Amino acid sequence: MNNFRADLHCHTTCSDGTLTPEQIVQLAKESGLTGLSITDHDTTDAYEKAIPLAKEAGITLLTGVEFSTVLNKISVHILGYGFHINDPAIIKLCTQHKQRRLDRNLAVLDLLAKQGMSLTYEEVIDAIPVEKASTGRSIGRPHIAFAMVNKGYVQNLQEAFKKYLGDDCPCFIQGDSFTVDETIDTIHQAKGIAVIAHPHLIKNTAILNELLKKEFNGIECYYGNFFTDANQRWVKIAKHRDWLITGGSDFHGSAKPNLSLGRSWIGEEHFQAIINYLSILNQ
């Protein structure tokens, strides 16, 4: 299987992507992917539809999710893989994150209103067209940004984040969050693997050094549009720590048009290493 490619980082309309789970699986097939993981923020809802469709398409589907955490007041994203989608620990953490997001989103809308940009929560929910089955999806800043574009407050998503929603901008709120250790423990409790997401984006050296001391199982070495040299830094770190190597595009559809599904991926060797590791965990 020399042509084996697995994209282990993408998002659907169940969180902040613009393609449905059905469309993601179809696009994966059209893109020649052999393996896939849908890593929506704080939800595994996509798998109800994705699992039978992936089987029919001949795509090996690995369960996944992406959680936001905070380490020393810095946002850190963690990917979880290989757990059962109905695991109570994962479901509980997803539910807690959704409430955290709701509280933060409402606070952001209050700040936007003070800037003269009034938005209802219904307008935010409806910002990205989705199927009725996805109405319980995880809502975040990208949805607010889309709503701002729809109301004519900004020209595009980039402007929304650069002026208002991005870190340290006037309408940014960190909100309550879970720690890195709490999230790792939950993923391990569910017999899944915990992976550092897109370390390429972590600019704080002290935070990175702290993360590398944690009980992770792997690190996302291949990410987005980064080239070989940037990726190899993380491959070396993974091998030094005997960690699993993962990779993915972070595909969001039109929310991030510069990232195509399958842009970053791992081959059969690294994918099979993940499968083997999970098999041992579940013995």
Residue pairs with C-beta under 8 A, 6 or more apart in sequence:
1 34
1 268
3 32
3 34
4 34
4 35
4 267
4 268
4 271
5 32
5 33
5 34
5 35
5 262
5 265
5 266
5 267
6 33
6 34
6 35
6 36
6 37
6 60
6 62
6 247
6 265
6 266
6 267
6 271
7 28
7 33
7 35
7 36
7 37
7 247
7 248
7 249
7 251
7 261
7 262
7 263
7 264
7 265
8 35
8 36
8 37
8 39
8 62
8 64
8 79
8 81
8 220
8 246
8 247
8 248
8 265
8 266
9 37
9 39
9 64
9 66
9 79
9 197
9 198
9 220
9 223
9 246
9 247
9 248
9 249
9 250
9 251
9 264
10 17
10 24
10 36
10 37
10 38
10 39
10 248
10 249
10 250
10 251
10 252
10 261
11 17
11 38
11 39
11 40
11 41
11 66
11 250
11 251
11 252
11 253
11 255
12 19
12 20
12 21
12 23
12 24
12 38
12 40
12 46
12 50
12 134
13 19
13 20
13 21
13 128
13 130
13 131
13 134
13 137
14 21
14 38
14 40
14 43
14 45
14 46
14 134
14 137
14 138
15 40
15 41
15 42
15 43
15 137
15 138
15 140
16 40
16 41
16 128
16 138
16 139
16 140
16 141
16 142
16 143
16 252
16 255
17 24
17 40
17 251
17 252
17 253
17 255
18 128
18 252
18 253
18 254
18 255
19 27
19 253
20 49
20 130
20 131
20 134
21 38
21 46
21 47
21 48
21 49
21 50
21 53
22 49
22 50
22 53
24 36
24 38
24 46
24 50
24 251
24 261
25 36
25 50
25 53
25 54
25 57
25 59
26 53
26 57
27 261
28 36
28 54
28 57
28 59
28 261
28 262
29 57
29 58
29 59
31 260
31 261
31 262
32 262
33 59
33 261
33 262
33 265
34 58
34 59
34 60
34 268
35 59
35 60
35 61
35 62
35 266
35 271
36 54
36 59
36 60
36 61
36 62
37 61
37 62
37 63
37 64
37 81
37 248
38 46
38 47
38 50
38 61
38 64
39 64
39 65
39 66
39 79
39 248
40 46
40 65
40 66
40 137
40 138
41 65
41 66
41 67
41 68
41 97
41 138
41 140
42 65
42 66
42 67
42 68
42 93
42 94
42 97
42 98
42 101
42 138
43 65
43 94
43 98
43 136
43 137
43 138
44 63
44 65
44 85
44 90
44 91
44 94
45 134
45 136
45 137
47 61
47 63
47 85
48 85
49 133
50 61
51 61
54 60
54 61
55 61
60 271
62 81
62 82
62 271
62 274
62 275
63 81
63 82
63 83
63 84
63 85
63 192
64 79
64 80
64 81
65 79
65 80
65 83
65 90
65 94
66 77
66 78
66 79
66 80
66 197
67 77
67 78
67 79
67 80
67 93
67 97
67 178
67 183
68 75
68 76
68 77
68 97
68 177
69 75
69 76
69 77
69 78
69 177
69 178
69 179
69 180
69 182
69 183
70 76
70 174
70 177
70 178
70 179
70 180
71 179
71 180
71 207
71 210
71 211
72 206
72 207
72 210
73 174
74 204
74 207
75 167
75 174
75 177
76 180
76 196
76 197
76 202
76 207
76 211
77 197
77 198
78 180
78 183
78 184
78 187
78 194
78 195
78 196
78 197
79 194
79 195
79 196
79 197
79 220
79 246
80 90
80 183
80 186
80 187
80 190
80 192
80 193
80 194
80 195
81 192
81 193
81 195
81 246
81 274
81 278
82 191
82 192
82 193
82 274
82 277
82 278
82 281
83 90
83 187
83 190
83 191
83 192
84 90
84 190
84 191
87 190
87 191
87 192
89 186
89 189
89 190
90 186
90 187
90 190
90 192
92 186
93 178
93 183
93 186
94 138
96 178
97 138
97 178
98 138
100 175
100 176
100 177
101 138
101 139
101 140
101 175
102 139
103 175
103 176
104 173
104 174
104 175
104 176
105 121
105 124
105 139
105 140
105 144
106 121
107 173
107 175
108 141
108 144
108 165
108 171
108 172
108 173
109 119
109 121
109 124
109 144
111 170
111 171
111 173
112 118
112 119
112 144
112 148
112 153
112 164
112 171
113 119
115 164
115 170
115 171
117 148
117 151
117 153
117 164
119 144
119 147
119 148
119 151
123 147
123 150
123 151
124 139
124 143
124 144
124 147
125 135
125 139
125 143
126 147
127 143
127 144
127 146
127 147
127 150
128 142
128 143
128 146
128 255
130 137
141 161
141 165
142 157
142 252
142 255
144 160
144 165
145 154
145 157
145 160
145 161
145 165
146 157
146 255
148 154
148 160
148 164
149 155
149 156
149 157
149 160
153 160
154 160
154 163
154 164
157 255
161 169
162 169
163 169
163 170
164 170
164 171
164 172
165 171
165 172
166 172
180 211
180 214
181 214
181 215
183 194
184 194
184 214
184 215
184 216
187 193
187 194
188 194
188 215
191 278
191 281
191 282
192 278
192 281
193 217
193 218
193 244
193 274
193 277
193 278
193 281
194 215
194 216
194 217
194 218
195 216
195 217
195 218
195 219
195 220
195 244
195 246
196 211
196 216
196 218
196 219
196 220
197 220
198 220
198 223
198 224
198 250
199 208
199 211
199 219
199 220
199 223
199 234
200 223
200 224
200 226
200 230
200 231
200 234
202 208
202 211
212 237
212 241
216 243
217 243
217 244
217 277
218 238
218 243
218 244
218 245
218 246
218 274
219 234
219 237
219 238
219 241
219 243
219 244
219 245
219 246
220 234
220 246
220 247
220 248
221 231
221 234
221 235
221 238
221 245
221 246
221 247
222 231
222 245
222 246
222 247
222 248
222 264
222 265
222 266
223 231
223 247
223 248
223 249
223 250
223 264
224 249
224 250
224 259
224 263
224 264
225 258
225 259
225 263
225 264
226 264
231 247
231 264
235 245
237 243
238 244
238 245
239 245
244 270
244 273
244 274
244 277
245 266
245 270
245 273
246 266
246 270
246 274
247 264
247 265
247 266
247 270
248 264
248 265
249 259
249 260
249 261
249 262
249 263
249 264
249 265
250 256
250 259
250 264
251 259
251 260
251 261
251 262
251 263
252 259
